[in-house]
């Protein structure tokens, strides 16, 4: 009696069933890592505080190292334009609608403030 050869093909995998990372979305750890980086390199204390609101409560390392209002600010390591560009590159990779909307609002606010200063 002849037997069928075993198939070398994998079972069908539909994109809707795949993990978010395989679908091109950033993980929450990746997003938190980027937000922490942006907080440390933020051009102003106000921007750092707005970005801090994106992190879950109680997340360690949320101290931005930014001066309080009225204190002299160290030279910014990220320009406002660079920060906005990095945020806009991340936005399509954020699946959480709330986090996406909050980050988009911050980017829009930063851009508007920068346009008013110019």
Secondary structure by P-SEA (a helix, b strand, c coil): cccccccccccccccccccccccccccaaaaaaaaaaaaaacccaaaaaaaaaacccccccccccccccccccccccccaaaaaaaaaaaccccccaaaaaaaaaaaaaaaaaaaaac
